[in-house]
């Protein structure tokens, strides 16, 4: 009986998680993405496997995306204090440049940002907000997808949209010299 109750609770939790996620991602979309290789430089990088410093090429990228409210209600999105990362894909898949909000704390006390630090923008139906950021990588990217993935780590204090939305794959632009 105890196993059955635990199993039912687990199924309810999973179904609630997936139904919430599906609802969240259906009201916001990435309608435009740009990725530009801004330059490269030789740096000395620590290699964990060999525990030595080795020369490596660091590629600097600038990203831009437009988030569009495709729902019938207002949505508030965070456009600043987002932590960018690049997730490298398996062979044959497109790498992903992600934006998320991570929890920060000092000696066990969570650090709460100001409203302006989060860059909150309220979008009416059909409106868009732009986000730009820079990120370096030791891998030269040919194409990339952008994923906007803010989580609610502040107990809904700021009321911004949470969920995950991924844009289409775009080619990385290399400016002519």
C-alpha angles and dihedrals in degrees: 000000000000091000091050093051091047091048092049092048090050092050092049091049093049093046091049091048094052096042090051092048092050092050093048096052095048096070101053131046140176104241099177136021132183129186122185129184102227097185146297137244140184114252137173107248131188111239110208096201094056096026090225137112114250134178112259137171114247116203117206117211135187117207132192131181139173119222113204127198104227095173130093093244136063117273127194116212132189112235101173138045088042117146111227122209137165118229112202116220133219116269111294094021128102119252116239129227105207134195119201141152115243129199115251126192142170119214091338096314115116114233111230117203124219121253090253091050089059092048092220114198123187112216123201116211110295095016126121138208125205126222125190129183143157129231135174126219138182088221122075107231122216095182136000143187122218121223123192107202115163116170127203101248094152099063093254091300092141100032097223124156115273129193137074131285126173128201129216121277115270132189116249110246117228111200117227116247 
